[in-house]
Amino acid sequence: MYFSWKYVKGEPSRSSRWLCATCVVTAMKDDAKPSQNHAVVRGTIVQIICMAIFTQALAYPVGLNKPVALGLGIQWLVYLPSLALKTERFYDLTGSSTFILLATTGFARNGAGFDWHSNWRQLLATGMVVAWAARLGTYLFARVCRVGEDSRFNGVRDNAARALLFWTVQGVWTVVTPMAVLMLQAAPPVAERCWWDYAGGAAWLLGMAIEVAADAQKSAWQAVPTNWGKFIDVGMWSWSRHPNYVGEVLLWWGVWGVCYGGLRGQPWGWYTLVAPVFVSLLFVYISVPLIEEHADKKWGGLAEYQAYKRRTRALLY
């Protein structure tokens, strides 16, 4: 098959969690006939159109079509020079920057006459997204600069249709994940605090700490030459095979808790669940199984890896 799931130093970027599953659909053989390749290109274009329509349909009931269009538009705009230069260096940085842009412009657009007493929740939720995206974006950008390339893009850099699919999937990720925050920013402010705020804030802090620590531990592990090509089973990676993902799922549920605290009385308050459920399903049913499959192919024949799998949970299950 033309497409194979690979990693940069053993770990995919966050936006690639859904990307990998989508791109498998567009896989084709190197020696495929031109008619087969044309069919794959047409299928890829149809997938892109369907994803754009689906995301707009998801945003329509809560009036978020403009942020969705902006998020997708940014990816498509950066896709053009990236394709021309055959580089993926700015892929993850663009995704994280889109999170920051959507969160800050949403707050600025709806935060006229800002008053900390009444709008503190909107500012807090916006800050949560900005802090997470800034940290993750710089981490992933530094990694691709250090390594020199992202092997997910091998064979894709000069393929316009498949590269566009990569960027479109990232666009969907950047607009669905922060949907609860965008809804909160557009709603009338609620000054009163509730237990949702405290629970959400605590979950975000804990999740952020777990993700940062897990990434740092893995980076330190991979920096040791004797560890190259080995699986990590120390630190946080001794109690979960994907602790960084545990942290990210938890922090996005924390963001949702803070947002729901200000939207619980709104008719569409329940709709905010789309965001954390989307992230959770992405991990549980797509990201983790694909990473596990890759790991099994690489280390499945090792008795110590099988023992590690038996004693260590994938996420929290």
TORGUVO-63016 format. One record per residue (C-alpha): x, z, y; residue in three letters. Coordinates in steps of 0.1 Angstrom, whole numbers. Example, Ala and Ser with C-alpha at 12.3 -4.5 7.8 and 13.67 -1.06 7.14 Angstrom:
% TORGUVO-63016
NODE_123_78_-45_Ala
NODE_137_71_-11_Ser
This chain:
% TORGUVO-63016
NODE_0_0_0_Met
NODE_11_-7_35_Tyr
NODE_2_26_50_Phe
NODE_16_58_36_Ser
NODE_13_93_50_Trp
NODE_46_106_63_Lys
NODE_57_135_85_Tyr
NODE_81_142_112_Val
NODE_104_169_98_Lys
NODE_76_178_73_Gly
NODE_47_185_97_Glu
NODE_21_161_113_Pro
NODE_10_165_149_Ser
NODE_-24_180_155_Arg
NODE_-42_149_164_Ser
NODE_-30_132_132_Ser
NODE_-52_154_111_Arg
NODE_-82_130_113_Trp
NODE_-60_100_120_Leu
NODE_-45_100_85_Cys
NODE_-79_98_68_Ala
NODE_-91_70_91_Thr
NODE_-60_50_87_Cys
NODE_-62_50_49_Val
NODE_-93_29_53_Val
NODE_-73_3_70_Thr
NODE_-44_2_46_Ala
NODE_-34_-32_33_Met
NODE_-7_-47_12_Lys
NODE_24_-62_27_Asp
NODE_18_-94_8_Asp
NODE_-19_-97_16_Ala
NODE_-32_-132_23_Lys
NODE_-39_-140_60_Pro
NODE_-77_-140_53_Ser
NODE_-74_-105_39_Gln
NODE_-53_-93_69_Asn
NODE_-79_-108_93_His
NODE_-106_-89_74_Ala
NODE_-87_-57_78_Val
NODE_-82_-63_115_Val
NODE_-120_-69_119_Arg
NODE_-127_-38_100_Gly
NODE_-103_-18_122_Thr
NODE_-120_-31_153_Ile
NODE_-154_-21_139_Val
NODE_-141_14_132_Gln
NODE_-129_17_167_Ile
NODE_-162_6_182_Ile
NODE_-181_30_159_Cys
NODE_-160_59_168_Met
NODE_-164_52_206_Ala
NODE_-202_49_201_Ile
NODE_-204_80_180_Phe
NODE_-184_101_205_Thr
NODE_-206_89_234_Gln
NODE_-237_96_214_Ala
NODE_-224_131_207_Leu
NODE_-218_137_244_Ala
NODE_-250_121_257_Tyr
NODE_-274_151_251_Pro
NODE_-253_174_273_Val
NODE_-242_149_299_Gly
NODE_-206_146_290_Leu
NODE_-203_108_288_Asn
NODE_-180_105_318_Lys
NODE_-154_129_304_Pro
NODE_-156_111_270_Val
NODE_-151_78_287_Ala
NODE_-121_92_306_Leu
NODE_-105_107_275_Gly
NODE_-108_75_255_Leu
NODE_-98_54_285_Gly
NODE_-66_73_290_Ile
NODE_-56_67_254_Gln
NODE_-63_30_256_Trp
NODE_-44_28_289_Leu
NODE_-12_44_275_Val
NODE_-16_24_243_Tyr
NODE_-9_-9_261_Leu
NODE_27_-1_273_Pro
NODE_34_18_241_Ser
NODE_25_-13_221_Leu
NODE_46_-35_244_Ala
NODE_76_-11_241_Leu
NODE_69_-4_204_Lys
NODE_72_33_210_Thr
NODE_52_63_199_Glu
NODE_72_88_220_Arg
NODE_43_96_244_Phe
NODE_15_97_218_Tyr
NODE_12_134_214_Asp
NODE_22_141_250_Leu
NODE_-7_119_261_Thr
NODE_-31_137_239_Gly
NODE_-22_172_252_Ser
NODE_-21_159_288_Ser
NODE_-57_146_283_Thr
NODE_-68_180_273_Phe
NODE_-53_194_304_Ile
NODE_-68_167_326_Leu
NODE_-103_170_312_Leu
NODE_-103_208_315_Ala
NODE_-89_209_351_Thr
NODE_-110_181_365_Thr
NODE_-141_195_349_Gly
NODE_-134_229_365_Phe
NODE_-126_213_399_Ala
NODE_-157_191_398_Arg
NODE_-181_219_390_Asn
NODE_-163_249_405_Gly
NODE_-171_242_442_Ala
NODE_-173_275_461_Gly
NODE_-153_292_434_Phe
NODE_-158_330_433_Asp
NODE_-139_350_408_Trp
NODE_-168_374_403_His
NODE_-192_347_392_Ser
NODE_-170_320_379_Asn
NODE_-143_340_361_Trp
NODE_-155_327_327_Arg
NODE_-151_291_336_Gln
NODE_-116_298_349_Leu
NODE_-106_317_318_Leu
NODE_-118_290_294_Ala
NODE_-100_264_314_Thr
NODE_-69_284_313_Gly
NODE_-71_288_276_Met
NODE_-72_250_270_Val
NODE_-44_244_296_Val
NODE_-21_270_281_Ala
NODE_-26_258_245_Trp
NODE_-23_221_254_Ala
NODE_8_226_275_Ala
NODE_26_246_248_Arg
NODE_17_223_220_Leu
NODE_23_191_240_Gly
NODE_58_201_251_Thr
NODE_66_213_215_Tyr
NODE_56_180_199_Leu
NODE_72_159_226_Phe
NODE_105_178_222_Ala
NODE_103_173_185_Arg
NODE_98_135_186_Val
NODE_126_132_212_Cys
NODE_149_152_190_Arg
NODE_141_133_158_Val
NODE_140_99_176_Gly
NODE_108_86_161_Glu
NODE_75_95_145_Asp
NODE_74_81_110_Ser
NODE_36_79_111_Arg
NODE_41_49_132_Phe
NODE_64_30_108_Asn
NODE_48_-4_104_Gly
NODE_23_3_131_Val
NODE_43_1_164_Arg
NODE_40_-37_165_Asp
NODE_5_-40_150_Asn
NODE_-20_-40_178_Ala
NODE_-52_-33_158_Ala
NODE_-38_-4_138_Arg
NODE_-20_11_168_Ala
NODE_-53_10_188_Leu
NODE_-70_28_160_Leu
NODE_-43_56_162_Phe
NODE_-49_60_199_Trp
NODE_-87_59_196_Thr
NODE_-88_86_170_Val
NODE_-67_108_193_Gln
NODE_-92_100_221_Gly
NODE_-120_113_199_Val
NODE_-101_145_191_Trp
NODE_-93_152_228_Thr
NODE_-129_150_239_Val
NODE_-148_166_211_Val
NODE_-126_196_207_Thr
NODE_-130_210_243_Pro
NODE_-167_201_245_Met
NODE_-177_238_247_Ala
NODE_-155_242_278_Val
NODE_-168_211_295_Leu
NODE_-204_223_289_Met
NODE_-196_257_303_Leu
NODE_-180_242_334_Gln
NODE_-211_222_341_Ala
NODE_-235_252_336_Ala
NODE_-246_277_362_Pro
NODE_-221_306_362_Pro
NODE_-230_339_345_Val
NODE_-210_369_359_Ala
NODE_-221_395_334_Glu
NODE_-196_401_305_Arg
NODE_-208_405_270_Cys
NODE_-192_412_236_Trp
NODE_-188_374_230_Trp
NODE_-162_373_258_Asp
NODE_-142_401_244_Tyr
NODE_-143_388_208_Ala
NODE_-135_353_219_Gly
NODE_-106_364_241_Gly
NODE_-91_385_213_Ala
NODE_-95_356_188_Ala
NODE_-78_332_212_Trp
NODE_-49_356_218_Leu
NODE_-44_362_181_Leu
NODE_-48_326_172_Gly
NODE_-23_314_199_Met
NODE_2_340_188_Ala
NODE_-1_330_152_Ile
NODE_3_293_160_Glu
NODE_33_298_183_Val
NODE_51_321_158_Ala
NODE_44_298_129_Ala
NODE_58_268_147_Asp
NODE_88_287_159_Ala
NODE_95_300_123_Gln
NODE_93_265_109_Lys
NODE_115_250_136_Ser
NODE_141_277_130_Ala
NODE_139_270_92_Trp
NODE_143_233_96_Gln
NODE_173_238_119_Ala
NODE_193_252_91_Val
NODE_210_223_72_Pro
NODE_207_240_38_Thr
NODE_169_241_42_Asn
NODE_165_204_47_Trp
NODE_141_189_22_Gly
NODE_129_224_10_Lys
NODE_95_240_15_Phe
NODE_93_270_37_Ile
NODE_80_303_22_Asp
NODE_92_329_45_Val
NODE_77_348_75_Gly
NODE_41_338_81_Met
NODE_45_310_56_Trp
NODE_46_336_29_Ser
NODE_10_346_34_Trp
NODE_-4_311_42_Ser
NODE_9_277_34_Arg
NODE_-4_265_68_His
NODE_-4_295_92_Pro
NODE_-1_273_123_Asn
NODE_-34_257_114_Tyr
NODE_-49_292_108_Val
NODE_-39_300_143_Gly
NODE_-53_269_158_Glu
NODE_-87_272_141_Val
NODE_-89_308_152_Leu
NODE_-80_301_188_Leu
NODE_-106_274_191_Trp
NODE_-133_297_178_Trp
NODE_-121_321_204_Gly
NODE_-126_295_231_Val
NODE_-160_289_218_Trp
NODE_-168_326_219_Gly
NODE_-159_328_256_Val
NODE_-179_297_264_Cys
NODE_-210_308_244_Tyr
NODE_-209_341_263_Gly
NODE_-218_321_294_Gly
NODE_-241_297_277_Leu
NODE_-261_319_254_Arg
NODE_-292_317_276_Gly
NODE_-290_280_281_Gln
NODE_-313_256_260_Pro
NODE_-283_237_248_Trp
NODE_-260_267_243_Gly
NODE_-260_263_205_Trp
NODE_-246_227_209_Tyr
NODE_-212_242_218_Thr
NODE_-208_249_181_Leu
NODE_-199_212_177_Val
NODE_-164_219_190_Ala
NODE_-152_247_167_Pro
NODE_-170_233_137_Val
NODE_-154_199_143_Phe
NODE_-119_215_144_Val
NODE_-126_236_113_Ser
NODE_-139_207_92_Leu
NODE_-109_186_103_Leu
NODE_-85_212_88_Phe
NODE_-104_222_57_Val
NODE_-115_188_45_Tyr
NODE_-89_164_58_Ile
NODE_-57_179_72_Ser
NODE_-49_205_46_Val
NODE_-58_185_15_Pro
NODE_-37_156_27_Leu
NODE_-7_178_34_Ile
NODE_-11_195_1_Glu
NODE_-12_161_-16_Glu
NODE_21_151_1_His
NODE_37_185_-8_Ala
NODE_26_182_-44_Asp
NODE_43_148_-47_Lys
NODE_75_161_-31_Lys
NODE_78_196_-48_Trp
NODE_51_196_-75_Gly
NODE_77_194_-102_Gly
NODE_94_226_-90_Leu
NODE_84_258_-108_Ala
NODE_92_279_-76_Glu
NODE_68_257_-56_Tyr
NODE_40_261_-82_Gln
NODE_46_299_-81_Ala
NODE_44_297_-42_Tyr
NODE_11_280_-44_Lys
NODE_-3_305_-68_Arg
NODE_6_335_-47_Arg
NODE_-1_320_-13_Thr
NODE_-34_308_2_Arg
NODE_-37_274_17_Ala
NODE_-54_287_49_Leu
NODE_-74_319_44_Leu
NODE_-90_308_12_Tyr
